[in-house]
């Protein structure tokens, strides 16, 4: 059976989350969107120049 390795992650404190959000307080919505897009590209391993596209062929109407 698959077991989750709980030693990799640690639970944070409320003050840690506040410090993380302080980095984004001065940014506009567009800048935050660019950061979000970059983090998604790193997480899903694709280039920002060629974002992933959904394969819509499975949703065809008969």
Biopython code that builds the backbone (N, CA, C, O; Angstrom):
import numpy as np
from Bio.PDB.StructureBuilder import StructureBuilder

atoms = [
    (1, "UNK", "N", (0.843, -1.180, 0.000)),
    (1, "UNK", "CA", (0.000, 0.000, 0.000)),
    (1, "UNK", "C", (0.891, 1.247, 0.000)),
    (1, "UNK", "O", (1.941, 1.271, 0.641)),
    (2, "UNK", "N", (0.461, 2.266, -0.718)),
    (2, "UNK", "CA", (1.182, 3.522, -0.816)),
    (2, "UNK", "C", (1.058, 4.295, 0.491)),
    (2, "UNK", "O", (-0.037, 4.438, 1.035)),
    (3, "UNK", "N", (2.198, 4.797, 0.998)),
    (3, "UNK", "CA", (2.174, 5.601, 2.217)),
    (3, "UNK", "C", (2.722, 6.982, 1.915)),
    (3, "UNK", "O", (3.675, 7.127, 1.149)),
    (4, "UNK", "N", (2.125, 7.988, 2.514)),
    (4, "UNK", "CA", (2.546, 9.366, 2.340)),
    (4, "UNK", "C", (3.739, 9.654, 3.241)),
    (4, "UNK", "O", (3.709, 9.348, 4.433)),
    (5, "UNK", "N", (4.788, 10.241, 2.671)),
    (5, "UNK", "CA", (5.971, 10.604, 3.453)),
    (5, "UNK", "C", (5.714, 11.941, 4.135)),
    (5, "UNK", "O", (5.794, 12.990, 3.496)),
    (6, "UNK", "N", (5.413, 11.910, 5.402)),
    (6, "UNK", "CA", (5.060, 13.127, 6.135)),
    (6, "UNK", "C", (6.275, 13.918, 6.605)),
    (6, "UNK", "O", (6.116, 14.996, 7.177)),
    (7, "UNK", "N", (7.479, 13.410, 6.379)),
    (7, "UNK", "CA", (8.675, 14.138, 6.808)),
    (7, "UNK", "C", (9.073, 15.208, 5.801)),
    (7, "UNK", "O", (9.905, 16.058, 6.117)),
    (8, "UNK", "N", (8.505, 15.192, 4.606)),
    (8, "UNK", "CA", (8.892, 16.148, 3.571)),
    (8, "UNK", "C", (8.308, 17.527, 3.841)),
    (8, "UNK", "O", (8.986, 18.537, 3.652)),
    (9, "UNK", "N", (7.063, 17.576, 4.280)),
    (9, "UNK", "CA", (6.384, 18.847, 4.497)),
    (9, "UNK", "C", (6.194, 19.089, 5.996)),
    (9, "UNK", "O", (6.078, 18.153, 6.787)),
    (10, "UNK", "N", (6.165, 20.349, 6.351)),
    (10, "UNK", "CA", (5.892, 20.706, 7.733)),
    (10, "UNK", "C", (4.718, 21.679, 7.762)),
    (10, "UNK", "O", (4.555, 22.495, 6.854)),
    (11, "UNK", "N", (3.917, 21.590, 8.792)),
    (11, "UNK", "CA", (2.814, 22.530, 8.891)),
    (11, "UNK", "C", (3.359, 23.881, 9.310)),
    (11, "UNK", "O", (4.299, 23.968, 10.101)),
    (12, "UNK", "N", (2.770, 24.921, 8.780)),
    (12, "UNK", "CA", (3.254, 26.263, 9.060)),
    (12, "UNK", "C", (2.444, 26.934, 10.139)),
    (12, "UNK", "O", (1.441, 26.404, 10.618)),
    (13, "UNK", "N", (2.897, 28.096, 10.506)),
    (13, "UNK", "CA", (2.189, 28.899, 11.494)),
    (13, "UNK", "C", (1.445, 30.010, 10.765)),
    (13, "UNK", "O", (1.763, 30.326, 9.618)),
    (14, "UNK", "N", (0.469, 30.595, 11.420)),
    (14, "UNK", "CA", (-0.291, 31.696, 10.831)),
    (14, "UNK", "C", (0.642, 32.851, 10.479)),
    (14, "UNK", "O", (0.439, 33.508, 9.458)),
    (15, "UNK", "N", (1.638, 33.107, 11.282)),
    (15, "UNK", "CA", (2.555, 34.223, 11.011)),
    (15, "UNK", "C", (3.382, 33.967, 9.755)),
    (15, "UNK", "O", (3.753, 34.914, 9.062)),
    (16, "UNK", "N", (3.678, 32.698, 9.449)),
    (16, "UNK", "CA", (4.412, 32.389, 8.223)),
    (16, "UNK", "C", (3.584, 32.738, 6.998)),
    (16, "UNK", "O", (4.122, 33.252, 6.017)),
    (17, "UNK", "N", (2.277, 32.467, 7.035)),
    (17, "UNK", "CA", (1.409, 32.778, 5.911)),
    (17, "UNK", "C", (1.298, 34.289, 5.721)),
    (17, "UNK", "O", (1.213, 34.768, 4.590)),
    (18, "UNK", "N", (1.297, 35.035, 6.817)),
    (18, "UNK", "CA", (1.216, 36.491, 6.720)),
    (18, "UNK", "C", (2.471, 37.030, 6.039)),
    (18, "UNK", "O", (2.385, 37.926, 5.200)),
    (19, "UNK", "N", (3.639, 36.489, 6.396)),
    (19, "UNK", "CA", (4.880, 36.944, 5.773)),
    (19, "UNK", "C", (4.900, 36.621, 4.284)),
    (19, "UNK", "O", (5.419, 37.405, 3.488)),
    (20, "UNK", "N", (4.348, 35.487, 3.903)),
    (20, "UNK", "CA", (4.292, 35.125, 2.492)),
    (20, "UNK", "C", (3.389, 36.083, 1.720)),
    (20, "UNK", "O", (3.716, 36.478, 0.601)),
    (21, "UNK", "N", (2.268, 36.455, 2.304)),
    (21, "UNK", "CA", (1.340, 37.345, 1.602)),
    (21, "UNK", "C", (1.865, 38.769, 1.515)),
    (21, "UNK", "O", (1.436, 39.523, 0.642)),
    (22, "UNK", "N", (2.780, 39.157, 2.394)),
    (22, "UNK", "CA", (3.354, 40.507, 2.347)),
    (22, "UNK", "C", (4.106, 40.756, 1.041)),
    (22, "UNK", "O", (4.202, 41.899, 0.594)),
    (23, "UNK", "N", (4.640, 39.699, 0.422)),
    (23, "UNK", "CA", (5.371, 39.864, -0.835)),
    (23, "UNK", "C", (4.464, 40.324, -1.965)),
    (23, "UNK", "O", (4.938, 40.962, -2.906)),
    (24, "UNK", "N", (3.185, 40.023, -1.900)),
    (24, "UNK", "CA", (2.272, 40.295, -2.999)),
    (24, "UNK", "C", (1.367, 41.498, -2.769)),
    (24, "UNK", "O", (0.579, 41.843, -3.650)),
    (25, "UNK", "N", (1.457, 42.138, -1.622)),
    (25, "UNK", "CA", (0.563, 43.257, -1.299)),
    (25, "UNK", "C", (0.762, 44.450, -2.221)),
    (25, "UNK", "O", (-0.207, 45.134, -2.550)),
    (26, "UNK", "N", (1.971, 44.715, -2.641)),
    (26, "UNK", "CA", (2.254, 45.886, -3.475)),
    (26, "UNK", "C", (2.036, 45.619, -4.961)),
    (26, "UNK", "O", (2.134, 46.541, -5.770)),
    (27, "UNK", "N", (1.743, 44.374, -5.332)),
    (27, "UNK", "CA", (1.582, 44.015, -6.745)),
    (27, "UNK", "C", (0.158, 44.268, -7.231)),
    (27, "UNK", "O", (-0.801, 44.219, -6.461)),
    (28, "UNK", "N", (0.047, 44.542, -8.540)),
    (28, "UNK", "CA", (-1.265, 44.679, -9.158)),
    (28, "UNK", "C", (-1.802, 43.278, -9.483)),
    (28, "UNK", "O", (-1.084, 42.284, -9.372)),
    (29, "UNK", "N", (-3.060, 43.222, -9.879)),
    (29, "UNK", "CA", (-3.679, 41.948, -10.238)),
    (29, "UNK", "C", (-2.940, 41.313, -11.421)),
    (29, "UNK", "O", (-2.759, 40.096, -11.458)),
    (30, "UNK", "N", (-2.516, 42.128, -12.380)),
    (30, "UNK", "CA", (-1.802, 41.620, -13.557)),
    (30, "UNK", "C", (-0.468, 41.006, -13.164)),
    (30, "UNK", "O", (-0.089, 39.958, -13.688)),
    (31, "UNK", "N", (0.249, 41.648, -12.245)),
    (31, "UNK", "CA", (1.541, 41.119, -11.797)),
    (31, "UNK", "C", (1.372, 39.812, -11.038)),
    (31, "UNK", "O", (2.167, 38.886, -11.205)),
    (32, "UNK", "N", (0.345, 39.734, -10.210)),
    (32, "UNK", "CA", (0.074, 38.503, -9.474)),
    (32, "UNK", "C", (-0.301, 37.389, -10.451)),
    (32, "UNK", "O", (0.076, 36.234, -10.251)),
    (33, "UNK", "N", (-1.039, 37.731, -11.502)),
    (33, "UNK", "CA", (-1.385, 36.756, -12.532)),
    (33, "UNK", "C", (-0.153, 36.212, -13.237)),
    (33, "UNK", "O", (-0.090, 35.020, -13.540)),
    (34, "UNK", "N", (0.831, 37.073, -13.503)),
    (34, "UNK", "CA", (2.077, 36.631, -14.139)),
    (34, "UNK", "C", (2.854, 35.691, -13.221)),
    (34, "UNK", "O", (3.422, 34.699, -13.678)),
    (35, "UNK", "N", (2.876, 36.004, -11.932)),
    (35, "UNK", "CA", (3.546, 35.131, -10.965)),
    (35, "UNK", "C", (2.843, 33.781, -10.913)),
    (35, "UNK", "O", (3.496, 32.737, -10.897)),
    (36, "UNK", "N", (1.511, 33.799, -10.887)),
    (36, "UNK", "CA", (0.726, 32.570, -10.853)),
    (36, "UNK", "C", (0.978, 31.731, -12.095)),
    (36, "UNK", "O", (1.130, 30.513, -12.002)),
    (37, "UNK", "N", (1.024, 32.378, -13.266)),
    (37, "UNK", "CA", (1.284, 31.652, -14.514)),
    (37, "UNK", "C", (2.673, 31.026, -14.496)),
    (37, "UNK", "O", (2.851, 29.897, -14.954)),
    (38, "UNK", "N", (3.657, 31.751, -13.972)),
    (38, "UNK", "CA", (5.015, 31.201, -13.889)),
    (38, "UNK", "C", (5.053, 29.988, -12.959)),
    (38, "UNK", "O", (5.650, 28.965, -13.294)),
    (39, "UNK", "N", (4.416, 30.104, -11.790)),
    (39, "UNK", "CA", (4.430, 28.995, -10.837)),
    (39, "UNK", "C", (3.715, 27.768, -11.402)),
    (39, "UNK", "O", (4.130, 26.637, -11.148)),
    (40, "UNK", "N", (2.649, 27.983, -12.163)),
    (40, "UNK", "CA", (1.968, 26.858, -12.809)),
    (40, "UNK", "C", (2.867, 26.203, -13.855)),
    (40, "UNK", "O", (2.889, 24.979, -13.981)),
    (41, "UNK", "N", (3.610, 27.023, -14.607)),
    (41, "UNK", "CA", (4.483, 26.454, -15.635)),
    (41, "UNK", "C", (5.596, 25.624, -15.004)),
    (41, "UNK", "O", (6.010, 24.610, -15.566)),
    (42, "UNK", "N", (6.073, 26.043, -13.858)),
    (42, "UNK", "CA", (7.093, 25.264, -13.158)),
    (42, "UNK", "C", (6.492, 23.976, -12.598)),
    (42, "UNK", "O", (7.102, 22.911, -12.689)),
    (43, "UNK", "N", (5.295, 24.076, -12.017)),
    (43, "UNK", "CA", (4.666, 22.910, -11.399)),
    (43, "UNK", "C", (4.299, 21.847, -12.427)),
    (43, "UNK", "O", (4.444, 20.654, -12.161)),
    (44, "UNK", "N", (3.820, 22.271, -13.607)),
    (44, "UNK", "CA", (3.373, 21.316, -14.620)),
    (44, "UNK", "C", (4.381, 21.114, -15.742)),
    (44, "UNK", "O", (4.099, 20.425, -16.722)),
    (45, "UNK", "N", (5.563, 21.719, -15.595)),
    (45, "UNK", "CA", (6.693, 21.495, -16.494)),
    (45, "UNK", "C", (6.369, 21.808, -17.956)),
    (45, "UNK", "O", (6.488, 20.949, -18.830)),
    (46, "UNK", "N", (5.959, 23.057, -18.203)),
    (46, "UNK", "CA", (5.775, 23.515, -19.575)),
    (46, "UNK", "C", (6.360, 24.912, -19.708)),
    (46, "UNK", "O", (6.573, 25.603, -18.711)),
    (47, "UNK", "N", (6.615, 25.319, -20.928)),
    (47, "UNK", "CA", (7.205, 26.622, -21.204)),
    (47, "UNK", "C", (6.120, 27.691, -21.163)),
    (47, "UNK", "O", (4.978, 27.434, -21.545)),
    (48, "UNK", "N", (6.476, 28.894, -20.699)),
    (48, "UNK", "CA", (5.516, 29.990, -20.694)),
    (48, "UNK", "C", (5.144, 30.413, -22.114)),
    (48, "UNK", "O", (4.060, 30.948, -22.343)),
    (49, "UNK", "N", (6.045, 30.171, -23.065)),
    (49, "UNK", "CA", (5.776, 30.522, -24.462)),
    (49, "UNK", "C", (4.734, 29.603, -25.086)),
    (49, "UNK", "O", (3.992, 30.022, -25.974)),
    (50, "UNK", "N", (4.672, 28.353, -24.630)),
    (50, "UNK", "CA", (3.729, 27.372, -25.177)),
    (50, "UNK", "C", (2.922, 26.763, -24.033)),
    (50, "UNK", "O", (3.236, 25.666, -23.571)),
    (51, "UNK", "N", (1.881, 27.466, -23.571)),
    (51, "UNK", "CA", (1.087, 26.901, -22.471)),
    (51, "UNK", "C", (0.315, 25.661, -22.919)),
    (51, "UNK", "O", (0.072, 25.462, -24.109)),
    (52, "UNK", "N", (-0.059, 24.846, -21.964)),
    (52, "UNK", "CA", (-0.804, 23.624, -22.253)),
    (52, "UNK", "C", (-2.194, 23.955, -22.772)),
    (52, "UNK", "O", (-2.795, 24.952, -22.370)),
    (53, "UNK", "N", (-2.699, 23.118, -23.665)),
    (53, "UNK", "CA", (-4.048, 23.301, -24.191)),
    (53, "UNK", "C", (-4.848, 22.035, -23.947)),
    (53, "UNK", "O", (-4.308, 20.930, -23.972)),
    (54, "UNK", "N", (-6.135, 22.209, -23.712)),
    (54, "UNK", "CA", (-7.003, 21.070, -23.465)),
    (54, "UNK", "C", (-7.316, 20.354, -24.777)),
    (54, "UNK", "O", (-7.581, 20.990, -25.798)),
    (55, "UNK", "N", (-7.282, 19.040, -24.734)),
    (55, "UNK", "CA", (-7.667, 18.241, -25.881)),
    (55, "UNK", "C", (-9.190, 18.150, -25.900)),
    (55, "UNK", "O", (-9.784, 17.421, -25.105)),
    (56, "UNK", "N", (-9.815, 18.889, -26.805)),
    (56, "UNK", "CA", (-11.286, 18.991, -26.821)),
    (56, "UNK", "C", (-11.929, 17.957, -27.747)),
    (56, "UNK", "O", (-13.144, 17.988, -27.945)),
    (57, "UNK", "N", (-11.150, 17.057, -28.309)),
    (57, "UNK", "CA", (-11.734, 16.077, -29.214)),
    (57, "UNK", "C", (-12.651, 15.092, -28.498)),
    (57, "UNK", "O", (-13.562, 14.538, -29.113)),
    (58, "UNK", "N", (-12.426, 14.872, -27.231)),
    (58, "UNK", "CA", (-13.256, 13.934, -26.477)),
    (58, "UNK", "C", (-14.655, 14.520, -26.218)),
    (58, "UNK", "O", (-15.595, 13.780, -25.928)),
    (59, "UNK", "N", (-14.783, 15.833, -26.323)),
    (59, "UNK", "CA", (-16.054, 16.485, -26.040)),
    (59, "UNK", "C", (-16.881, 16.757, -27.303)),
    (59, "UNK", "O", (-17.784, 17.593, -27.274)),
    (60, "UNK", "N", (-16.593, 16.081, -28.382)),
    (60, "UNK", "CA", (-17.304, 16.334, -29.627)),
    (60, "UNK", "C", (-18.769, 15.884, -29.517)),
    (60, "UNK", "O", (-19.091, 14.920, -28.822)),
    (61, "UNK", "N", (-19.627, 16.600, -30.212)),
    (61, "UNK", "CA", (-21.056, 16.297, -30.208)),
    (61, "UNK", "C", (-21.377, 15.437, -31.425)),
    (61, "UNK", "O", (-20.888, 15.697, -32.524)),
    (62, "UNK", "N", (-22.194, 14.424, -31.223)),
    (62, "UNK", "CA", (-22.543, 13.528, -32.325)),
    (62, "UNK", "C", (-23.828, 13.941, -32.982)),
    (62, "UNK", "O", (-24.271, 13.295, -33.931)),
]
sb = StructureBuilder()
sb.init_structure("model")
sb.init_model(0)
sb.init_chain("A")
sb.init_seg("    ")
for serial, (resi, resn, name, xyz) in enumerate(atoms, 1):
    if name == "N":
        sb.init_residue(resn, " ", resi, " ")
    sb.init_atom(name, np.array(xyz, "f"), 0.0, 1.0, " ", f" {name:<3s}", serial, name[0])
structure = sb.get_structure()
